[in-house]
Amino acid sequence: MKLRVCVPATSANLSCGFDVLGLALDLTYEVEVETTEERSFFLRHRGEGEKEVPQDERNLFFVAVQKTWERLGFEGVGLRACATNSIPIARGLGSSAACIVAGVTVANALCGGKLKFEEMLELAVTLEGHPDNVIPAFVGGFTIALREEGRVFYQRFSFPPLCSLFVLIPDYTLSTEVMRGVLPASYPREDVVFSLSHLAFLLGSLFTRDREGFFRALEDRIHEPYRGRYVVGFPEVKEYVKGKGLGNVVISGSGP
């Protein structure tokens, strides 16, 4: 049996939407899978991360496959896979979410689609740890996530043509785990209100197609002030772009 899955890169947070907002991008993780008689996993990975990611059962794609089969009580089969990846690794563009979504999708298909979509989504979010990348990786577009008592809910919209999006990808990496570790355990009330008000204003600006309002709303006090210290040139680039009236700059996911 042969399968092919293609999953988009994603940009999470959009500044004030920490762990809530996500947007699918044009970069992709594509994997072709064939079942084998041998009970083993082999992956040929081409493109971004070619020399970095493991090519065996330790690969995140295969980890997601195995976790899905464990969830279903399926013994599993051998797999030979070929992945073509254009999503930079550890740059805040949802590379891990793409692997997980692909793995859950393939594993479920090989079991005859026993998991409903909502169950696949919740499993993928559990494996990733947060929903903001996983949801747009599954459904595309611009998404708003809600996670409540182990369940995942979302709203999906088409992103309006307010502006052009540019992704600046540096030549160094930052891990999500490390970047979550730099965040404080609690926040002053005024910082929470600041981010909530900007999130509400951002959504309102998107729905009314208010370009200037959208740019104005791209400010945050929950994660960017802390992660921005590790993203070389972030404050300077943001100040320059805003000063020239060119829009705004945000950290994609956990950066850089």
N, C-alpha and C positions, 0 to 999 in steps of 0.2 A: 504493500500500500504506500502511495506517495501523497504528500501534502505540501502545500506552500502557503506561508503566512507572511504578510507584510504589515508592519506596525510603525506608526509615525513617531518621530521625536516630539517632545513636548516641552513647553516652558511653563513652569509653575509659579504661583504667587502673584505675578504682575504687580510687584511692590506691596500694596496694602492688603492683598488677598492671601495672606500666609496660610498655607495648608488647605486653601479653599478654591482658588481660581486656577485654571489650567487652560492651555491653548496648544492645539496640535500644530506642528510645523511640517515643512516639506521634506526634511531629512527622514530617512527610513532605516529600519532593521528588517531585512527580509531573510527568511530561512526556508529552505527546502528539505524535507524530511522523508526518509524511506525506512520502512521497517526491515529488520534483518532477523535471521534465524539465531544468530549469536546474541546471547544476553549481555550485550555491552553497548556503551555509548561512544560514538566518535563524532567529532565536529571539526569541519574545516571552516575556519573563520577568515574572511577576507575583508579588507577595508579598515576602517577606524578600529584601533585596538588589536590589530592582527598579531602584534608581537607581545601583547600584554595579557590577553585573556586565556584561561586554560582551554584545552581542546578536548577534554574528557568529561567525565561525570561531574566534575567540580564546576563546570561552566554554569552560569546562572540560568541559562535556558534549560539545561538538563535538570538543575535543582528544582525549578518550577514544574517541570514535567513529573519528576518523582513525587513532589509534594502533592500534586493533583491526583496521581495514582494512589497515593496513600490515603487521601481523602475519600477516594472511591472504593478502596479495598481491592484494587486491581494489581495483580502481580507484575504486570508490565511486559514489554517486549524489547528487543534490541533496536537501537536507532542509529542510523547514519545520517548526518545532517551537514548541510552546506549553508553557511550564513554569509550574507553580504551586508555590511554595515556602513552607513554614512553618518551615523550619529557619534560625535566625539565622546570619548569615555571620560567620566568624572569631570564634566564641564557644566553641569546644571541643565542638561538638555534631555533628561529622562532616559538615558541609555539603559539603566537597570530596569525601569518600568517596562520598556519595550521588550527586553528579554523575558521578563516575567509574564507579560501579557501573551507573548508568542508561545511560551512554554505551556501555560495553562490552556490556551486555545488548542494547541496540537494534542496535548494529553487528553483533553476532553473529547476531541474528535475521534481519536483512536479508541476511545471507550464507547463510541456510538452516541456521543452528545448527551450523556446522562445528567450532566449539570445544566441547570437553567442558566440563562445569561446573568441573572442577579447573583447566583451562587458563584459563578466564575469571577464576577467582579469583586465580590466580597473576599474570595480566596486570594485573588491577586493583590488586593489592598492589604490583606493580612501579611502576605509575604513581603510586600514593599514597605509597609509600615505607615503609609499615609496615602490619601486618595487623589491628591491634586494632579499627579502625573498619570496615574493608572487610568483614570476615567477618560481623559481626552485621548490616551493611547488606544483605548477600546473603541470609543464612539466618534472620535474626531471633533473638529470644531472648537468652540469656546465653552468651557464647562464650569459649573459651580457645584462644589461637593458638600455633602452633609453626611457626617458619620455619627451614628447614634446607637448605642447599646449593641455594638457588633454589626449593625446593618449599615449599608451604604446607599445613599440617595443622591440624585444629581439632576441638574437642569442643563440642557444643551442648547446652544444658540449658534448661529452663524456669526462670525466676527464681522462687524460692519466695516465698509471701506473708508475708515476715517483717516488712515495714515499708512505709510509703508513701515514694515518692521525690518530692522537690521540686527543680526546677531554677531557680536564681536567675540571671537573665540581665541583666548590667549594660549600660549604654548606651555602652560603648567596646569596642574590639576588640583582640585579640592574635593575631599570625600564628603558625602552627605552626613555621615556619622560624626565626623570631626566638626563640621559646620553647625550641626545641631548642638554640639557640646559647648559652643561659644555663646549660646543664647542664655539669658538669665532665667532663673526659676520663677521670678515674679516681675510684674511691671507696675509702675505708677498709674493711677487711674487716668491721668491726663493723656498718657501715651496710648492707652487702650482706646479711649474716646477719640483721639486723633486718628488712629488707624481705622476704627469703625466708621467714622464720618467720611474718611477718604474712600473707603471701600464702597459705601452707599453712594457717594457722589460719582465714583467711577462707573458703577453699574447704571446709574441714572444717565450719565453722559453717553454711555454706549447705546442705551435704548432710545435716547433722543438724538443721537448722532451729533453730539456737541464735541467737536474736535478739541477746542481749547479747554473745555471742562475735563475731557479725558486726560489730557496732558497734565492739567493742574492736580488731578486726583492721584497721580502716580507718585505718592510719597508715603513713607512708612516709618514707624517707630518700634516695630515688633522684632524684625530680623535684619533689615538692611543696615542700621547703624552699627551692628555688631559684626555682621559678615563683611560689610564694606571695608573693614580694616584689613582684611585678607585678600581683597581684590585690588590688585595693583592699578592705581590711577582712577579708581571708580569715582571718588568725590570730585576730582578735577574734570573728568570727562562729563560727568553729570552737570556740573556748574557751567562748563563751556557750552554744552548743547542747549541748556535752558537759557543761558545768556544771549545766545545767537537766535533765539526764537525758533529753534529747529525741532522742538518737541521735548522729550524727556528720556532719561536712561534709568533702567532698573536692573537688578541682579536676577538672572534667570535661575529659578530654583535656589540651590545653595551656592551657586557660582562655580567657577569664576566667570 
